[in-house]
Amino acid sequence: MGMQTKANLCYNPTMRFRNLKKQSNKNIQTEVDKRTKFKYARYTDRIKAFITDMFMIYIPILYIITYVILDGKDSFQDSTIGQFIGVSIYGLIYAIFLAKSGQTPGKKAYTIKVVDIKTGEKISFLRGLLRFIAFLFTAATLLGLLLPLVRKDNRMLHDLLVNTVVINIEL
């Protein structure tokens, strides 16, 4: 029987191609199976977590810069360095949260977590910082924020750039 299949493969090259294609499809399917082990976070939960983080982390930073360090709202609006420092501090805190537990306070409230797409583990501080910088670019263009509306895994542009995914976690 084994000899006959070898002979058929020699005479019928399309059969060999089909076998290679089937093997290739199996490899692709196992790669997809590895990625689909996650339960992806809903887009609305991600937005709610972001808004929560803004109120819990970013607003206090802006308040301290505006009223403790500077003379008030007018001097804050005139100071580009004050605004840059506020965003930088928020980015550092954000990256620390992601490196420590994979969750910011907002993500924890909605039981979602940022993980590496290949390993499912939390990401490093540097990748968290790169993710934040990529998020600033994504938010500035608005295009990357709409990407989850056409993707099944709800990944935004900054997730694609740093190979992360936001998933639901079970309690």
N, CA, C and O of each residue as an XYZ file, in Angstrom:
684
protein
N       0.825     -1.185      0.000
C       0.000      0.000      0.000
C       0.871      1.250      0.000
O       0.592      2.210     -0.719
N       1.942      1.234      0.822
C       2.840      2.370      0.869
C       3.523      2.606     -0.468
O       3.754      3.750     -0.861
N       3.851      1.504     -1.178
C       4.498      1.622     -2.477
C       3.549      2.217     -3.502
O       3.944      2.997     -4.368
N       2.292      1.829     -3.381
C       1.324      2.326     -4.337
C       1.131      3.840     -4.177
O       1.012      4.553     -5.173
N       1.101      4.331     -2.949
C       0.943      5.776     -2.745
C       2.153      6.513     -3.280
O       2.017      7.586     -3.868
N       3.341      5.948     -3.082
C       4.524      6.598     -3.635
C       4.447      6.647     -5.149
O       4.818      7.642     -5.771
N       3.968      5.578     -5.725
C       3.847      5.543     -7.181
C       2.804      6.550     -7.646
O       3.008      7.243     -8.643
N       1.691      6.634     -6.930
C       0.654      7.602     -7.296
C       1.175      9.030     -7.173
O       0.833      9.892     -7.982
N       1.998      9.276     -6.167
C       2.555     10.609     -6.013
C       3.472     10.964     -7.169
O       3.529     12.120     -7.591
N       4.186      9.980     -7.679
C       5.077     10.249     -8.799
C       4.284     10.563    -10.065
O       4.665     11.434    -10.847
N       3.191      9.852    -10.255
C       2.404     10.059    -11.466
C       1.412     11.210    -11.349
O       1.001     11.781    -12.359
N       1.033     11.548    -10.143
C       0.013     12.575     -9.951
C       0.579     13.693     -9.067
O       0.434     13.647     -7.846
N       1.214     14.684     -9.669
C       1.842     15.741     -8.861
C       0.836     16.595     -8.097
O       1.188     17.189     -7.078
N      -0.420     16.672     -8.570
C      -1.409     17.469     -7.835
C      -1.744     16.820     -6.498
O      -2.071     17.516     -5.537
N      -1.666     15.516     -6.429
C      -1.922     14.838     -5.164
C      -0.860     15.228     -4.143
O      -1.176     15.417     -2.968
N       0.372     15.350     -4.565
C       1.443     15.760     -3.669
C       1.178     17.188     -3.178
O       1.337     17.481     -1.994
N       0.779     18.060     -4.086
C       0.471     19.438     -3.706
C      -0.668     19.476     -2.694
O      -0.628     20.242     -1.731
N      -1.690     18.638     -2.918
C      -2.809     18.594     -1.965
C      -2.338     18.142     -0.588
O      -2.759     18.690      0.431
N      -1.470     17.150     -0.564
C      -0.955     16.677      0.726
C      -0.159     17.776      1.423
O      -0.293     17.988      2.629
N       0.671     18.471      0.646
C       1.425     19.578      1.228
C       0.489     20.675      1.723
O       0.713     21.261      2.782
N      -0.552     20.945      0.956
C      -1.507     21.979      1.342
C      -2.256     21.585      2.620
O      -2.483     22.417      3.499
N      -2.638     20.300      2.711
C      -3.315     19.835      3.928
C      -2.398     19.986      5.136
O      -2.832     20.429      6.199
N      -1.131     19.618      4.973
C      -0.173     19.751      6.064
C       0.009     21.217      6.434
O       0.083     21.560      7.614
N       0.081     22.081      5.424
C       0.220     23.508      5.668
C      -0.995     24.051      6.410
O      -0.852     24.849      7.336
N      -2.192     23.623      6.008
C      -3.404     24.067      6.693
C      -3.434     23.600      8.140
O      -3.927     24.318      9.011
N      -2.916     22.412      8.407
C      -2.854     21.924      9.799
C      -1.936     22.809     10.627
O      -2.251     23.133     11.773
N      -0.789     23.208     10.049
C       0.129     24.093     10.764
C      -0.515     25.445     11.035
O      -0.375     25.994     12.128
N      -1.213     25.978     10.054
C      -1.892     27.258     10.238
C      -2.969     27.132     11.301
O      -3.123     28.027     12.133
N      -3.715     26.035     11.287
C      -4.789     25.847     12.254
C      -4.247     25.750     13.675
O      -4.854     26.292     14.599
N      -3.115     25.070     13.870
C      -2.572     24.983     15.225
C      -2.105     26.349     15.695
O      -2.201     26.652     16.884
N      -1.599     27.184     14.787
C      -1.202     28.537     15.167
C      -2.418     29.352     15.577
O      -2.359     30.111     16.544
N      -3.514     29.203     14.854
C      -4.742     29.903     15.203
C      -5.273     29.400     16.539
O      -5.741     30.189     17.359
N      -5.202     28.090     16.762
C      -5.689     27.523     18.018
C      -4.926     28.086     19.210
O      -5.519     28.315     20.264
N      -3.627     28.313     19.063
C      -2.846     28.887     20.151
C      -3.333     30.285     20.488
O      -3.375     30.674     21.655
N      -3.698     31.035     19.464
C      -4.126     32.413     19.695
C      -5.561     32.504     20.195
O      -5.906     33.459     20.891
N      -6.391     31.546     19.861
C      -7.793     31.642     20.248
C      -8.054     31.065     21.622
O      -9.214     30.912     22.005
N      -7.033     30.745     22.367
C      -7.254     30.250     23.723
C      -7.693     31.383     24.660
O      -8.107     31.127     25.791
N      -7.605     32.619     24.197
C      -7.991     33.768     25.002
C      -9.453     34.116     24.773
O     -10.004     33.885     23.697
N     -10.056     34.666     25.789
C     -11.377     35.271     25.630
C     -11.129     36.771     25.542
O     -10.794     37.408     26.541
N     -11.291     37.326     24.370
C     -10.937     38.716     24.119
C     -11.865     39.662     24.865
O     -13.068     39.421     24.977
N     -11.284     40.738     25.369
C     -12.058     41.755     26.079
C     -12.943     42.507     25.093
O     -12.557     42.754     23.950
N     -14.118     42.862     25.552
C     -15.029     43.627     24.697
C     -14.495     45.045     24.521
O     -13.821     45.586     25.397
N     -14.806     45.623     23.390
C     -14.376     46.985     23.070
C     -14.938     47.984     24.083
O     -14.243     48.912     24.497
N     -16.178     47.794     24.472
C     -16.797     48.717     25.434
C     -16.136     48.626     26.806
O     -15.995     49.639     27.491
N     -15.731     47.427     27.215
C     -15.025     47.286     28.496
C     -13.674     47.984     28.462
O     -13.244     48.562     29.460
N     -13.009     47.931     27.318
C     -11.725     48.609     27.181
C     -11.891     50.121     27.285
O     -11.070     50.798     27.905
N     -12.944     50.647     26.685
C     -13.198     52.091     26.747
C     -13.527     52.503     28.184
O     -13.028     53.515     28.675
N     -14.373     51.709     28.855
C     -14.729     52.027     30.241
C     -13.503     51.966     31.150
O     -13.352     52.800     32.043
N     -12.633     50.990     30.930
C     -11.410     50.883     31.724
C     -10.500     52.082     31.478
O      -9.881     52.593     32.410
N     -10.418     52.527     30.242
C      -9.612     53.699     29.903
C     -10.145     54.944     30.610
O      -9.367     55.719     31.167
N     -11.444     55.138     30.592
C     -12.041     56.299     31.259
C     -11.801     56.233     32.764
O     -11.511     57.253     33.389
N     -11.916     55.051     33.345
C     -11.640     54.879     34.771
C     -10.196     55.228     35.092
O      -9.925     55.891     36.093
N      -9.275     54.790     34.257
C      -7.861     55.115     34.465
C      -7.604     56.616     34.354
O      -6.789     57.171     35.092
N      -8.298     57.258     33.436
C      -8.151     58.712     33.311
C      -8.531     59.402     34.622
O      -7.816     60.290     35.086
N      -9.647     58.999     35.213
C     -10.096     59.632     36.456
C      -9.258     59.239     37.657
O      -9.059     60.050     38.561
N      -8.762     58.005     37.685
C      -8.023     57.548     38.871
C      -6.539     57.902     38.837
O      -5.926     58.087     39.888
N      -5.959     57.997     37.656
C      -4.511     58.228     37.557
C      -4.191     59.590     36.946
O      -3.460     60.380     37.543
N      -4.729     59.867     35.769
C      -4.307     61.047     35.012
C      -4.829     62.356     35.602
O      -4.079     63.330     35.675
N      -6.069     62.403     36.016
C      -6.639     63.637     36.565
C      -5.905     64.080     37.831
O      -5.610     65.267     37.966
N      -5.595     63.166     38.772
C      -4.801     63.613     39.930
C      -3.419     64.157     39.556
O      -2.936     65.108     40.171
N      -2.792     63.557     38.558
C      -1.488     64.058     38.092
C      -1.646     65.483     37.554
O      -0.861     66.371     37.887
N      -2.653     65.686     36.730
C      -2.891     67.019     36.176
C      -3.224     68.029     37.271
O      -2.794     69.181     37.208
N      -3.982     67.603     38.264
C      -4.333     68.502     39.368
C      -3.080     68.943     40.126
O      -2.913     70.125     40.427
N      -2.202     67.987     40.430
C      -0.969     68.306     41.162
C      -0.088     69.252     40.337
O       0.445     70.224     40.870
N       0.063     68.973     39.058
C       0.887     69.837     38.206
C       0.271     71.236     38.104
O       0.978     72.240     38.182
N      -1.044     71.290     37.929
C      -1.716     72.574     37.709
C      -1.748     73.442     38.954
O      -1.432     74.629     38.880
N      -2.121     72.880     40.094
C      -2.383     73.710     41.273
C      -1.294     73.652     42.338
O      -1.219     74.544     43.183
N      -0.444     72.615     42.317
C       0.634     72.545     43.307
C       1.935     73.076     42.717
O       2.619     73.886     43.344
N       2.277     72.623     41.520
C       3.548     73.016     40.918
C       3.428     74.351     40.181
O       4.265     75.237     40.354
N       2.392     74.490     39.365
C       2.183     75.733     38.621
C       1.195     76.624     39.384
O       0.705     76.248     40.449
N       0.912     77.797     38.834
C       0.072     78.773     39.529
C      -1.426     78.601     39.272
O      -2.224     79.311     39.883
N      -1.824     77.710     38.417
C      -3.237     77.520     38.135
C      -3.454     77.117     36.693
O      -2.514     76.801     35.964
N      -4.725     77.136     36.295
C      -5.086     76.626     34.978
C      -4.491     77.446     33.840
O      -4.092     76.882     32.821
N      -4.425     78.746     33.992
C      -3.872     79.580     32.915
C      -2.398     79.278     32.663
O      -1.965     79.180     31.515
N      -1.636     79.132     33.736
C      -0.214     78.816     33.552
C      -0.034     77.384     33.046
O       0.925     77.104     32.328
N      -0.940     76.477     33.407
C      -0.856     75.110     32.877
C      -1.146     75.104     31.378
O      -0.457     74.418     30.623
N      -2.137     75.845     30.944
C      -2.479     75.891     29.528
C      -1.372     76.533     28.697
O      -1.203     76.201     27.524
N      -0.624     77.445     29.296
C       0.484     78.084     28.583
C       1.758     77.241     28.601
O       2.667     77.473     27.804
N       1.826     76.278     29.493
C       3.045     75.493     29.683
C       2.962     74.164     28.932
O       2.266     73.246     29.368
N       3.667     74.061     27.810
C       3.699     72.784     27.095
C       4.539     71.761     27.854
O       4.286     70.559     27.763
N       5.526     72.226     28.595
C       6.353     71.303     29.377
C       5.540     70.674     30.509
O       5.738     69.504     30.838
N       4.637     71.433     31.099
C       3.771     70.891     32.148
C       2.855     69.807     31.606
O       2.643     68.782     32.254
N       2.318     70.035     30.424
C       1.463     69.032     29.789
C       2.259     67.791     29.411
O       1.792     66.666     29.590
N       3.456     68.000     28.889
C       4.323     66.870     28.527
C       4.702     66.054     29.766
O       4.703     64.823     29.724
N       5.019     66.730     30.850
C       5.366     66.029     32.099
C       4.175     65.223     32.601
O       4.348     64.099     33.072
N       2.967     65.777     32.508
C       1.770     65.053     32.929
C       1.558     63.769     32.141
O       1.282     62.718     32.719
N       1.687     63.856     30.828
C       1.521     62.672     29.982
C       2.644     61.669     30.248
O       2.405     60.462     30.267
N       3.865     62.163     30.452
C       5.007     61.274     30.716
C       4.844     60.521     32.032
O       5.108     59.321     32.099
N       4.418     61.211     33.059
C       4.208     60.549     34.359
C       3.108     59.504     34.243
O       3.231     58.401     34.775
N       2.032     59.858     33.546
C       0.946     58.897     33.352
C       1.449     57.668     32.584
O       1.107     56.543     32.947
N       2.246     57.860     31.542
C       2.793     56.749     30.765
C       3.680     55.841     31.603
O       3.625     54.619     31.467
N       4.501     56.434     32.472
C       5.362     55.628     33.348
C       4.527     54.816     34.341
O       4.797     53.635     34.561
N       3.525     55.441     34.932
C       2.663     54.724     35.880
C       1.902     53.610     35.169
O       1.764     52.508     35.699
N       1.417     53.897     33.985
C       0.699     52.914     33.181
C       1.599     51.702     32.892
O       1.170     50.559     33.049
N       2.835     51.954     32.473
C       3.767     50.873     32.158
C       4.121     50.064     33.405
O       4.291     48.847     33.326
N       4.233     50.727     34.546
C       4.518     50.015     35.796
C       3.369     49.071     36.140
O       3.600     47.919     36.507
N       2.134     49.553     36.023
C       0.971     48.688     36.290
C       0.957     47.481     35.367
O       0.716     46.362     35.819
N       1.212     47.691     34.073
C       1.187     46.573     33.135
C       2.305     45.577     33.409
O       2.110     44.369     33.273
N       3.482     46.081     33.796
C       4.602     45.183     34.079
C       4.381     44.404     35.373
O       4.785     43.246     35.479
N       3.744     45.031     36.345
C       3.555     44.384     37.638
C       2.460     43.319     37.600
O       2.666     42.197     38.063
N       1.289     43.675     37.044
C       0.177     42.718     37.091
C      -0.549     42.543     35.763
O      -1.410     41.672     35.640
N      -0.213     43.361     34.769
C      -0.925     43.300     33.502
C      -2.228     44.087     33.524
O      -2.971     44.099     32.542
N      -2.505     44.746     34.652
C      -3.758     45.474     34.798
C      -3.523     46.843     35.411
O      -2.732     46.996     36.342
N      -4.221     47.833     34.878
C      -4.313     49.137     35.518
C      -5.547     49.080     36.429
O      -6.294     48.104     36.362
N      -5.785     50.076     37.266
C      -6.988     50.035     38.101
C      -8.286     49.921     37.284
O      -9.212     49.220     37.691
N      -8.352     50.594     36.155
C      -9.532     50.486     35.310
C      -9.704     49.101     34.721
O     -10.817     48.576     34.679
N      -8.616     48.507     34.266
C      -8.675     47.151     33.720
C      -9.039     46.149     34.815
O      -9.754     45.179     34.562
N      -8.554     46.380     36.011
C      -8.890     45.495     37.128
C     -10.381     45.590     37.452
O     -11.011     44.580     37.764
N     -10.945     46.791     37.381
C     -12.370     46.987     37.666
C     -13.247     46.239     36.667
O     -14.334     45.782     37.020
N     -12.791     46.111     35.434
C     -13.583     45.432     34.406
C     -13.051     44.038     34.092
O     -13.401     43.457     33.065
N     -12.211     43.501     34.968
C     -11.630     42.152     34.877
C     -11.050     41.854     33.496
O     -11.326     40.813     32.898
N     -10.238     42.797     33.003
C      -9.509     42.573     31.764
C      -8.024     42.767     32.036
O      -7.630     43.399     33.017
N      -7.213     42.210     31.146
C      -5.771     42.196     31.378
C      -5.040     42.276     30.044
O      -5.511     41.745     29.038
N      -3.886     42.942     30.040
C      -3.027     43.019     28.854
C      -1.972     41.932     28.965
O      -1.245     41.863     29.956
N      -1.888     41.084     27.945
C      -0.907     39.998     27.940
C      -0.222     39.917     26.579
O      -0.699     40.473     25.590
N       0.893     39.220     26.555
C       1.596     38.931     25.312
C       0.747     37.950     24.508
O       0.211     36.994     25.067
N       0.622     38.177     23.223
C      -0.256     37.340     22.400
C       0.274     35.924     22.229
O      -0.512     34.989     22.070
N       1.579     35.750     22.258
C       2.149     34.416     22.038
C       2.189     33.588     23.314
O       1.869     32.399     23.291
N       2.579     34.201     24.424
C       2.773     33.429     25.653
C       1.611     33.533     26.627
O       1.428     32.646     27.461
N       0.825     34.594     26.538
C      -0.257     34.789     27.495
C       0.222     35.341     28.828
O      -0.553     35.423     29.781
N       1.480     35.716     28.902
C       2.064     36.260     30.136
C       2.005     37.781     30.118
O       1.825     38.398     29.068
N       2.161     38.373     31.298
C       2.186     39.839     31.360
C       3.415     40.359     30.615
O       4.380     39.626     30.395
N       3.364     41.615     30.239
C       4.435     42.187     29.431
C       5.430     42.937     30.323
O       5.140     43.227     31.484
N       6.582     43.240     29.776
C       7.620     43.935     30.526
C       7.324     45.429     30.616
O       6.441     45.947     29.932
N       8.079     46.106     31.472
C       7.925     47.555     31.628
C       8.201     48.266     30.313
O       7.466     49.178     29.937
N       9.250     47.862     29.612
C       9.609     48.498     28.348
C       8.511     48.322     27.304
O       8.171     49.271     26.597
N       7.956     47.123     27.202
C       6.858     46.906     26.253
C       5.615     47.681     26.665
O       4.869     48.158     25.810
N       5.384     47.809     27.975
C       4.264     48.621     28.445
C       4.435     50.077     28.055
O       3.481     50.742     27.650
N       5.663     50.565     28.181
C       5.955     51.945     27.798
C       5.823     52.130     26.280
O       5.272     53.131     25.820
N       6.325     51.169     25.513
C       6.175     51.229     24.056
C       4.705     51.152     23.654
O       4.283     51.811     22.704
N       3.933     50.353     24.373
C       2.499     50.252     24.101
C       1.815     51.595     24.355
O       0.937     52.000     23.594
N       2.218     52.287     25.428
C       1.635     53.592     25.724
C       1.991     54.606     24.641
O       1.133     55.372     24.203
N       3.250     54.614     24.210
C       3.675     55.540     23.148
C       2.921     55.230     21.856
O       2.483     56.138     21.149
N       2.774     53.935     21.555
C       2.008     53.553     20.363
C       0.541     53.948     20.511
O      -0.111     54.301     19.529
N       0.019     53.890     21.747
C      -1.357     54.321     21.980
C      -1.511     55.812     21.698
O      -2.520     56.229     21.130
N      -0.530     56.618     22.085
C      -0.602     58.052     21.795
C      -0.689     58.298     20.295
O      -1.460     59.142     19.838
N       0.105     57.557     19.538
C       0.044     57.666     18.077
C      -1.314     57.208     17.558
O      -1.910     57.859     16.700
N      -1.801     56.083     18.084
C      -3.092     55.540     17.679
C      -4.216     56.519     17.977
O      -5.101     56.729     17.148
N      -4.180     57.115     19.162
C      -5.228     58.064     19.550
C      -5.162     59.337     18.707
O      -6.191     59.940     18.405
N      -3.962     59.736     18.332
C      -3.812     60.947     17.523
C      -4.374     60.754     16.119
O      -4.903     61.695     15.526
N      -4.265     59.556     15.593
C      -4.766     59.298     14.243
C      -6.225     58.854     14.220
O      -6.884     58.956     13.185
N      -6.724     58.373     15.321
C      -8.086     57.842     15.472
C      -8.349     56.589     14.646
O      -9.309     55.868     14.916
N      -7.529     56.322     13.662
C      -7.737     55.148     12.821
C      -7.551     53.855     13.613
O      -8.344     52.922     13.490
N      -6.508     53.811     14.416
C      -6.216     52.607     15.180
C      -7.236     52.309     16.258
O      -7.379     51.158     16.670
N      -7.956     53.334     16.728
C      -8.978     53.117     17.744
C     -10.229     52.473     17.160
O     -11.007     51.855     17.886
N     -10.426     52.614     15.852
C     -11.579     52.019     15.195
C     -11.299     50.624     14.654
O     -12.213     49.938     14.199
N     -10.054     50.208     14.702
C      -9.655     48.904     14.192
C     -10.397     47.734     14.853
O     -10.726     46.775     14.156
N     -10.677     47.767     16.165
C     -11.391     46.632     16.760
C     -12.800     46.420     16.210
O     -13.380     45.350     16.389
N     -13.338     47.408     15.558
C     -14.676     47.254     14.997
C     -14.696     46.305     13.798
O     -15.756     45.807     13.419
N     -13.530     46.053     13.201
C     -13.444     45.150     12.054
C     -12.605     43.906     12.332
O     -12.422     43.080     11.438
N     -12.098     43.758     13.540
C     -11.277     42.600     13.899
C     -12.010     41.730     14.905
O     -12.683     42.246     15.797
N     -11.888     40.421     14.773
C     -12.544     39.504     15.702
C     -11.879     39.500     17.073
O     -12.541     39.266     18.085
N     -10.574     39.757     17.112
C      -9.853     39.721     18.389
C      -9.844     41.071     19.109
O      -9.225     41.190     20.166
N     -10.507     42.078     18.570
C     -10.640     43.407     19.175
C      -9.305     44.086     19.476
O      -9.218     44.896     20.399
N      -8.280     43.769     18.716
C      -6.981     44.395     18.936
C      -6.929     45.742     18.234
O      -7.362     45.888     17.091
N      -6.388     46.721     18.948
C      -6.194     48.055     18.380
C      -4.809     48.111     17.737
O      -4.028     47.164     17.834
N      -4.519     49.225     17.085
C      -3.252     49.360     16.381
C      -2.067     49.228     17.337
O      -1.071     48.591     16.994
N      -2.157     49.815     18.524
C      -1.033     49.725     19.447
C      -0.848     48.294     19.951
O       0.275     47.911     20.279
N      -1.907     47.495     20.023
C      -1.768     46.074     20.370
C      -1.046     45.321     19.257
O      -0.203     44.465     19.525
N      -1.373     45.638     18.026
C      -0.717     44.974     16.898
C       0.762     45.318     16.831
O       1.589     44.466     16.507
N       1.097     46.569     17.137
C       2.493     47.002     17.042
C       3.392     46.348     18.083
O       4.562     46.084     17.806
N       2.863     46.080     19.280
C       3.708     45.508     20.338
C       3.324     44.064     20.682
O       3.769     43.529     21.697
N       2.496     43.432     19.835
C       2.103     42.022     19.995
C       1.468     41.735     21.353
O       1.884     40.821     22.065
N       0.463     42.521     21.698
C      -0.288     42.281     22.921
C      -1.753     42.075     22.581
O      -2.199     42.357     21.469
N      -2.484     41.581     23.553
C      -3.918     41.405     23.424
C      -4.539     41.681     24.776
O      -3.941     41.383     25.810
N      -5.734     42.248     24.778
C      -6.455     42.504     26.010
C      -7.506     41.417     26.161
O      -8.356     41.246     25.288
N      -7.451     40.682     27.264
C      -8.319     39.525     27.457
C      -9.163     39.687     28.713
O      -8.837     40.471     29.604
N     -10.252     38.930     28.767
C     -11.046     38.824     30.001
C     -10.383     37.793     30.888
O      -9.843     36.797     30.406
N     -10.427     38.037     32.177
C      -9.903     37.062     33.128
C     -11.042     36.603     34.014
O     -11.940     37.373     34.354
N     -10.989     35.343     34.379
C     -12.001     34.802     35.262
C     -11.618     35.085     36.699
O     -10.441     35.047     37.057
N     -12.606     35.367     37.514
C     -12.336     35.649     38.928
C     -12.170     34.375     39.710
O     -11.937     34.417     40.918
